[in-house]
Amino acid sequence: MDDTADCPRWQLHLLDRWQLLAPDEGPVDVPQREQRLLSLLAVRGPRRRDYLAGVLWPDSDEPRARANLRGALWWLHHRVGSIVTDGAGCLVLGPAVDVDLHGLRTYLGPRVGTGPVSPAVIDALSFDDLLPGWVEPWVLEERHLLHQLRLQALEASVDLALGAGDTATALLAATRAVGLDPFRESARRALVRVHVQEGNYADAVAVYDTFADLLHRELGIRVSDELQRLVRPLLWSAVSPD
C-alpha cells in the first residue's frame, strides 16, 4: 500500500510556466538555481549528484558545481522540506510531488495508438510548451523530444479516430498536428486522409497545394511521392461537376 497516497501533495508545473504549489498554501517563491534542480529531476528522474552538477553548471569546475548543488539542496531542505530525497546514491523528487509533465507523458506512452481518443486528449497533446523561455541545452533537448512525441501521438490519434468513424476528432487531431509543425509531411498526409474519408476532396487537394507551395517557397523541395500518390486520384474528383 502506498503510504503517500493520502498525504498532502506538492504540485510542480513545468508546462506553460514554472510553478511550485505547496499543499494547501499556494505558490512558493523558489530561486532560479533551485528551480533548475527540481526541473531536471522532474524531467529526467533520479540522478547521481555528479550528473546533476555537471548538467546544471556545465561552465563551472567540478568543486564549484558541487558547491552549487549543495547550496540548492540546503535551500530546498530548509524552505520546502523533503521535496528532494537521497536514495540509492541518487537524488530524486519526493513521492508527494505531482508533476504536470508526468500526466502528459501518460498520453505519450504505450497507450497511444490503442485509444480511446477524445477532444480532451487532443487538447492535452496540443498545448503548453515545456519550460518556455528556458534555453539550457538539456531543456532544449527535452522540449524537442516532447514536441516529436506529441506529433506522433496526434497522428496516431487520427488513425484511431478514423478507425472509429469519428472524423470530427480526427480532423481536430490532424489540424493540431499541422499547427505544431507546418513542415511535417506526415501531419499533412493525416489531414488529407481525414478530408478524403469525409468525401471533401477539394479540401484534401487544397491541403496538398498549400503544403507543396510552402515546401517549394521556403525550402526549395517538393512533396514526397507518397503524398502525391495519395492526392493524384482526387484531382478529377476535386474539379468534376459530377
C-alpha atoms as a printed R data frame, in Angstrom:
    type eleno elety resid chain resno       x      y       z
1   ATOM     1    CA   MET     A     1   0.000  0.000   0.000
2   ATOM     2    CA   ASP     A     2   1.257  3.496  -0.876
3   ATOM     3    CA   ASP     A     3   1.721  5.384   2.390
4   ATOM     4    CA   THR     A     4   1.888  8.700   0.495
5   ATOM     5    CA   ALA     A     5  -1.485  8.298  -1.220
6   ATOM     6    CA   ASP     A     6  -3.348 10.329   1.420
7   ATOM     7    CA   CYS     A     7  -0.549 12.799   2.133
8   ATOM     8    CA   PRO     A     8  -0.859 16.468   1.099
9   ATOM     9    CA   ARG     A     9   0.545 16.793  -2.397
10  ATOM    10    CA   TRP     A    10   3.018 19.283  -3.801
11  ATOM    11    CA   GLN     A    11   2.240 20.415  -7.356
12  ATOM    12    CA   LEU     A    12   5.132 21.125  -9.729
13  ATOM    13    CA   HIS     A    13   4.211 22.761 -13.036
14  ATOM    14    CA   LEU     A    14   6.689 22.639 -15.922
15  ATOM    15    CA   LEU     A    15   4.252 23.071 -18.819
16  ATOM    16    CA   ASP     A    16   3.362 26.599 -19.913
17  ATOM    17    CA   ARG     A    17   5.074 28.025 -16.799
18  ATOM    18    CA   TRP     A    18   7.274 27.085 -13.857
19  ATOM    19    CA   GLN     A    19   5.414 26.951 -10.582
20  ATOM    20    CA   LEU     A    20   5.612 25.059  -7.320
21  ATOM    21    CA   LEU     A    21   2.458 24.874  -5.222
22  ATOM    22    CA   ALA     A    22   2.700 23.883  -1.572
23  ATOM    23    CA   PRO     A    23  -0.046 21.676  -0.115
24  ATOM    24    CA   ASP     A    24  -2.992 23.828   0.948
25  ATOM    25    CA   GLU     A    25  -0.892 27.003   0.707
26  ATOM    26    CA   GLY     A    26  -0.353 28.048  -2.901
27  ATOM    27    CA   PRO     A    27   2.683 29.204  -4.904
28  ATOM    28    CA   VAL     A    28   6.164 29.052  -3.383
29  ATOM    29    CA   ASP     A    29   8.805 31.613  -4.342
30  ATOM    30    CA   VAL     A    30  11.726 29.453  -5.480
31  ATOM    31    CA   PRO     A    31  15.065 30.897  -6.720
32  ATOM    32    CA   GLN     A    32  16.190 30.015 -10.234
33  ATOM    33    CA   ARG     A    33  19.005 27.720  -9.088
34  ATOM    34    CA   GLU     A    34  16.583 25.561  -7.133
35  ATOM    35    CA   GLN     A    35  14.004 25.698  -9.932
36  ATOM    36    CA   ARG     A    36  16.541 24.208 -12.319
37  ATOM    37    CA   LEU     A    37  17.409 21.363  -9.941
38  ATOM    38    CA   LEU     A    38  13.764 20.455  -9.333
39  ATOM    39    CA   SER     A    39  13.025 20.624 -13.053
40  ATOM    40    CA   LEU     A    40  15.906 18.390 -14.066
41  ATOM    41    CA   LEU     A    41  14.882 15.766 -11.515
42  ATOM    42    CA   ALA     A    42  11.254 16.003 -12.643
43  ATOM    43    CA   VAL     A    43  12.121 15.623 -16.328
44  ATOM    44    CA   ARG     A    44  14.882 13.025 -16.201
45  ATOM    45    CA   GLY     A    45  14.169 11.209 -12.963
46  ATOM    46    CA   PRO     A    46  16.614 10.081 -10.236
47  ATOM    47    CA   ARG     A    47  20.195 11.092 -10.938
48  ATOM    48    CA   ARG     A    48  23.573 10.982  -9.220
49  ATOM    49    CA   ARG     A    49  24.943 14.172  -7.730
50  ATOM    50    CA   ASP     A    50  27.861 14.376 -10.162
51  ATOM    51    CA   TYR     A    51  25.470 14.123 -13.119
52  ATOM    52    CA   LEU     A    52  23.211 16.878 -11.772
53  ATOM    53    CA   ALA     A    53  26.123 19.181 -11.004
54  ATOM    54    CA   GLY     A    54  27.617 18.684 -14.452
55  ATOM    55    CA   VAL     A    55  24.361 19.276 -16.357
56  ATOM    56    CA   LEU     A    56  23.196 22.258 -14.310
57  ATOM    57    CA   TRP     A    57  26.559 24.059 -14.109
58  ATOM    58    CA   PRO     A    58  28.475 22.926 -17.205
59  ATOM    59    CA   ASP     A    59  30.689 26.038 -17.248
60  ATOM    60    CA   SER     A    60  31.840 25.653 -13.638
61  ATOM    61    CA   ASP     A    61  34.692 23.484 -12.450
62  ATOM    62    CA   GLU     A    62  33.735 20.374 -10.504
63  ATOM    63    CA   PRO     A    63  34.222 21.788  -6.970
64  ATOM    64    CA   ARG     A    64  32.171 24.882  -7.785
65  ATOM    65    CA   ALA     A    65  29.420 22.851  -9.480
66  ATOM    66    CA   ARG     A    66  29.183 20.534  -6.482
67  ATOM    67    CA   ALA     A    67  29.060 23.541  -4.141
68  ATOM    68    CA   ASN     A    68  26.179 24.983  -6.159
69  ATOM    69    CA   LEU     A    69  24.327 21.682  -5.875
70  ATOM    70    CA   ARG     A    70  24.876 21.531  -2.111
71  ATOM    71    CA   GLY     A    71  23.615 25.081  -1.799
72  ATOM    72    CA   ALA     A    72  20.481 24.284  -3.785
73  ATOM    73    CA   LEU     A    73  19.801 21.212  -1.661
74  ATOM    74    CA   TRP     A    74  20.326 23.189   1.544
75  ATOM    75    CA   TRP     A    75  17.822 25.819   0.432
76  ATOM    76    CA   LEU     A    76  15.234 23.226  -0.554
77  ATOM    77    CA   HIS     A    77  15.657 21.285   2.691
78  ATOM    78    CA   HIS     A    78  15.222 24.373   4.869
79  ATOM    79    CA   ARG     A    79  12.448 26.027   2.869
80  ATOM    80    CA   VAL     A    80  10.316 23.222   1.455
81  ATOM    81    CA   GLY     A    81  11.296 20.169   3.497
82  ATOM    82    CA   SER     A    82  11.888 16.754   1.958
83  ATOM    83    CA   ILE     A    83  10.750 17.599  -1.557
84  ATOM    84    CA   VAL     A    84  14.061 16.107  -2.747
85  ATOM    85    CA   THR     A    85  15.342 12.905  -1.168
86  ATOM    86    CA   ASP     A    86  18.542 10.915  -1.449
87  ATOM    87    CA   GLY     A    87  18.267  7.201  -2.040
88  ATOM    88    CA   ALA     A    88  20.485  4.515  -3.557
89  ATOM    89    CA   GLY     A    89  23.121  7.108  -4.354
90  ATOM    90    CA   CYS     A    90  20.719  9.245  -6.407
91  ATOM    91    CA   LEU     A    91  18.706 12.366  -5.738
92  ATOM    92    CA   VAL     A    92  15.012 12.066  -6.526
93  ATOM    93    CA   LEU     A    93  11.849 14.088  -6.127
94  ATOM    94    CA   GLY     A    94   9.908 13.076  -3.050
95  ATOM    95    CA   PRO     A    95   6.898 10.777  -3.502
96  ATOM    96    CA   ALA     A    96   4.454 13.555  -2.510
97  ATOM    97    CA   VAL     A    97   5.295 15.685  -5.571
98  ATOM    98    CA   ASP     A    98   2.914 15.630  -8.538
99  ATOM    99    CA   VAL     A    99   4.406 16.875 -11.831
100 ATOM   100    CA   ASP     A   100   2.140 18.005 -14.669
101 ATOM   101    CA   LEU     A   101   4.619 16.715 -17.258
102 ATOM   102    CA   HIS     A   102   4.201 13.197 -15.902
103 ATOM   103    CA   GLY     A   103   0.469 13.414 -16.562
104 ATOM   104    CA   LEU     A   104   1.102 14.424 -20.159
105 ATOM   105    CA   ARG     A   105   3.514 11.542 -20.598
106 ATOM   106    CA   THR     A   106   0.695  9.102 -19.874
107 ATOM   107    CA   TYR     A   107  -0.683 10.099 -23.293
108 ATOM   108    CA   LEU     A   108   2.705  9.574 -24.923
109 ATOM   109    CA   GLY     A   109   3.469  6.056 -23.743
110 ATOM   110    CA   PRO     A   110   2.275  2.620 -24.869
111 ATOM   111    CA   ARG     A   111  -1.409  3.585 -24.607
112 ATOM   112    CA   VAL     A   112  -1.034  5.967 -27.580
113 ATOM   113    CA   GLY     A   113  -2.284  4.067 -30.580
114 ATOM   114    CA   THR     A   114  -4.728  1.993 -28.536
115 ATOM   115    CA   GLY     A   115  -7.339  4.636 -27.582
116 ATOM   116    CA   PRO     A   116  -9.808  5.809 -26.740
117 ATOM   117    CA   VAL     A   117  -9.358  9.264 -28.246
118 ATOM   118    CA   SER     A   118 -11.401 12.315 -27.330
119 ATOM   119    CA   PRO     A   119 -11.159 16.084 -27.859
120 ATOM   120    CA   ALA     A   120  -9.891 16.356 -24.272
121 ATOM   121    CA   VAL     A   121  -6.995 14.031 -25.107
122 ATOM   122    CA   ILE     A   122  -6.236 16.046 -28.242
123 ATOM   123    CA   ASP     A   123  -6.178 19.251 -26.193
124 ATOM   124    CA   ALA     A   124  -3.775 17.683 -23.700
125 ATOM   125    CA   LEU     A   125  -1.414 16.815 -26.552
126 ATOM   126    CA   SER     A   126  -1.615 20.160 -28.295
127 ATOM   127    CA   PHE     A   127  -0.726 22.922 -25.867
128 ATOM   128    CA   ASP     A   128   1.704 24.118 -23.197
129 ATOM   129    CA   ASP     A   129   5.398 24.106 -24.006
130 ATOM   130    CA   LEU     A   130   7.968 22.642 -21.648
131 ATOM   131    CA   LEU     A   131   9.660 25.336 -19.518
132 ATOM   132    CA   PRO     A   132   9.028 28.182 -22.003
133 ATOM   133    CA   GLY     A   133  11.851 30.687 -22.177
134 ATOM   134    CA   TRP     A   134  14.473 28.337 -20.741
135 ATOM   135    CA   VAL     A   135  17.442 27.915 -23.083
136 ATOM   136    CA   GLU     A   136  19.671 25.406 -21.278
137 ATOM   137    CA   PRO     A   137  20.806 22.627 -23.651
138 ATOM   138    CA   TRP     A   138  19.113 19.873 -21.625
139 ATOM   139    CA   VAL     A   139  15.814 21.780 -21.708
140 ATOM   140    CA   LEU     A   140  16.045 22.275 -25.467
141 ATOM   141    CA   GLU     A   141  16.688 18.540 -25.913
142 ATOM   142    CA   GLU     A   142  13.716 17.566 -23.773
143 ATOM   143    CA   ARG     A   143  11.456 20.155 -25.386
144 ATOM   144    CA   HIS     A   144  12.320 18.833 -28.848
145 ATOM   145    CA   LEU     A   145  11.687 15.247 -27.742
146 ATOM   146    CA   LEU     A   146   8.349 16.181 -26.201
147 ATOM   147    CA   HIS     A   147   7.411 18.040 -29.382
148 ATOM   148    CA   GLN     A   148   8.124 14.979 -31.525
149 ATOM   149    CA   LEU     A   149   6.240 12.648 -29.194
150 ATOM   150    CA   ARG     A   150   3.234 14.961 -29.245
151 ATOM   151    CA   LEU     A   151   3.198 14.943 -33.026
152 ATOM   152    CA   GLN     A   152   3.421 11.167 -33.156
153 ATOM   153    CA   ALA     A   153   0.613 10.864 -30.615
154 ATOM   154    CA   LEU     A   154  -1.616 13.274 -32.538
155 ATOM   155    CA   GLU     A   155  -1.039 11.379 -35.776
156 ATOM   156    CA   ALA     A   156  -1.782  8.087 -34.019
157 ATOM   157    CA   SER     A   157  -4.965  9.695 -32.694
158 ATOM   158    CA   VAL     A   158  -6.011 10.489 -36.263
159 ATOM   159    CA   ASP     A   159  -5.754  6.806 -37.178
160 ATOM   160    CA   LEU     A   160  -7.701  5.749 -34.102
161 ATOM   161    CA   ALA     A   161 -10.457  8.282 -34.639
162 ATOM   162    CA   LEU     A   162 -10.805  7.457 -38.328
163 ATOM   163    CA   GLY     A   163 -10.964  3.768 -37.490
164 ATOM   164    CA   ALA     A   164 -13.829  4.540 -35.109
165 ATOM   165    CA   GLY     A   165 -15.587  6.675 -37.706
166 ATOM   166    CA   ASP     A   166 -15.067  9.805 -35.599
167 ATOM   167    CA   THR     A   167 -13.994 12.222 -38.315
168 ATOM   168    CA   ALA     A   168 -14.551 15.286 -36.124
169 ATOM   169    CA   THR     A   169 -11.938 14.173 -33.589
170 ATOM   170    CA   ALA     A   170  -9.643 13.021 -36.397
171 ATOM   171    CA   LEU     A   171  -9.901 16.454 -38.016
172 ATOM   172    CA   LEU     A   172  -9.083 18.153 -34.711
173 ATOM   173    CA   ALA     A   173  -6.032 15.931 -34.153
174 ATOM   174    CA   ALA     A   174  -4.720 16.375 -37.706
175 ATOM   175    CA   THR     A   175  -5.227 20.140 -37.627
176 ATOM   176    CA   ARG     A   176  -3.404 20.416 -34.302
177 ATOM   177    CA   ALA     A   177  -0.511 18.344 -35.655
178 ATOM   178    CA   VAL     A   178  -0.174 20.631 -38.670
179 ATOM   179    CA   GLY     A   179  -0.281 23.629 -36.347
180 ATOM   180    CA   LEU     A   180   2.536 22.230 -34.218
181 ATOM   181    CA   ASP     A   181   4.753 21.622 -37.251
182 ATOM   182    CA   PRO     A   182   3.614 23.108 -40.592
183 ATOM   183    CA   PHE     A   183   6.551 21.441 -42.387
184 ATOM   184    CA   ARG     A   184   5.798 17.901 -41.188
185 ATOM   185    CA   GLU     A   185   4.537 15.891 -44.133
186 ATOM   186    CA   SER     A   186   3.097 13.035 -42.087
187 ATOM   187    CA   ALA     A   187   0.795 15.545 -40.400
188 ATOM   188    CA   ARG     A   188  -0.355 16.865 -43.788
189 ATOM   189    CA   ARG     A   189  -0.987 13.330 -45.000
190 ATOM   190    CA   ALA     A   190  -3.104 12.716 -41.920
191 ATOM   191    CA   LEU     A   191  -5.160 15.820 -42.675
192 ATOM   192    CA   VAL     A   192  -5.599 14.757 -46.301
193 ATOM   193    CA   ARG     A   193  -6.833 11.329 -45.189
194 ATOM   194    CA   VAL     A   194  -9.415 12.924 -42.903
195 ATOM   195    CA   HIS     A   195 -10.799 15.046 -45.752
196 ATOM   196    CA   VAL     A   196 -10.864 12.021 -48.032
197 ATOM   197    CA   GLN     A   197 -12.805  9.933 -45.514
198 ATOM   198    CA   GLU     A   198 -15.300 12.773 -45.206
199 ATOM   199    CA   GLY     A   199 -15.575 12.988 -49.007
200 ATOM   200    CA   ASN     A   200 -14.214 16.526 -49.049
201 ATOM   201    CA   TYR     A   201 -11.877 16.008 -51.977
202 ATOM   202    CA   ALA     A   202 -11.463 19.691 -52.775
203 ATOM   203    CA   ASP     A   203 -10.303 20.317 -49.203
204 ATOM   204    CA   ALA     A   204  -7.836 17.430 -49.484
205 ATOM   205    CA   VAL     A   205  -6.373 18.868 -52.678
206 ATOM   206    CA   ALA     A   206  -6.209 22.322 -51.094
207 ATOM   207    CA   VAL     A   207  -4.138 20.898 -48.220
208 ATOM   208    CA   TYR     A   208  -1.796 19.343 -50.768
209 ATOM   209    CA   ASP     A   209  -1.450 22.529 -52.817
210 ATOM   210    CA   THR     A   210  -0.793 24.691 -49.757
211 ATOM   211    CA   PHE     A   211   1.860 22.296 -48.481
212 ATOM   212    CA   ALA     A   212   3.534 21.902 -51.864
213 ATOM   213    CA   ASP     A   213   3.746 25.690 -52.205
214 ATOM   214    CA   LEU     A   214   5.160 26.039 -48.662
215 ATOM   215    CA   LEU     A   215   7.894 23.472 -49.260
216 ATOM   216    CA   HIS     A   216   8.861 24.969 -52.621
217 ATOM   217    CA   ARG     A   217   8.848 28.551 -51.360
218 ATOM   218    CA   GLU     A   218  10.588 28.047 -48.005
219 ATOM   219    CA   LEU     A   219  12.818 25.011 -48.543
220 ATOM   220    CA   GLY     A   220  13.116 24.564 -52.308
221 ATOM   221    CA   ILE     A   221  11.926 20.944 -52.151
222 ATOM   222    CA   ARG     A   222   8.864 19.067 -53.330
223 ATOM   223    CA   VAL     A   223   6.397 16.828 -51.581
224 ATOM   224    CA   SER     A   224   7.078 13.120 -51.392
225 ATOM   225    CA   ASP     A   225   5.877 10.567 -53.909
226 ATOM   226    CA   GLU     A   226   3.715  9.080 -51.148
227 ATOM   227    CA   LEU     A   227   1.705 12.275 -50.713
228 ATOM   228    CA   GLN     A   228   1.447 12.734 -54.467
229 ATOM   229    CA   ARG     A   229   0.039  9.202 -54.842
230 ATOM   230    CA   LEU     A   230  -2.475  9.936 -52.110
231 ATOM   231    CA   VAL     A   231  -3.791 13.043 -53.848
232 ATOM   232    CA   ARG     A   232  -3.467 12.106 -57.531
233 ATOM   233    CA   PRO     A   233  -6.721 10.054 -57.687
234 ATOM   234    CA   LEU     A   234  -8.592 13.005 -56.205
235 ATOM   235    CA   LEU     A   235  -7.687 15.601 -58.775
236 ATOM   236    CA   TRP     A   236 -10.522 14.804 -61.173
237 ATOM   237    CA   SER     A   237 -12.971 14.375 -58.297
238 ATOM   238    CA   ALA     A   238 -11.981 17.776 -56.930
239 ATOM   239    CA   VAL     A   239 -12.825 19.614 -60.141
240 ATOM   240    CA   SER     A   240 -15.512 17.414 -61.666
241 ATOM   241    CA   PRO     A   241 -19.024 18.972 -61.702
242 ATOM   242    CA   ASP     A   242 -20.355 15.465 -61.094
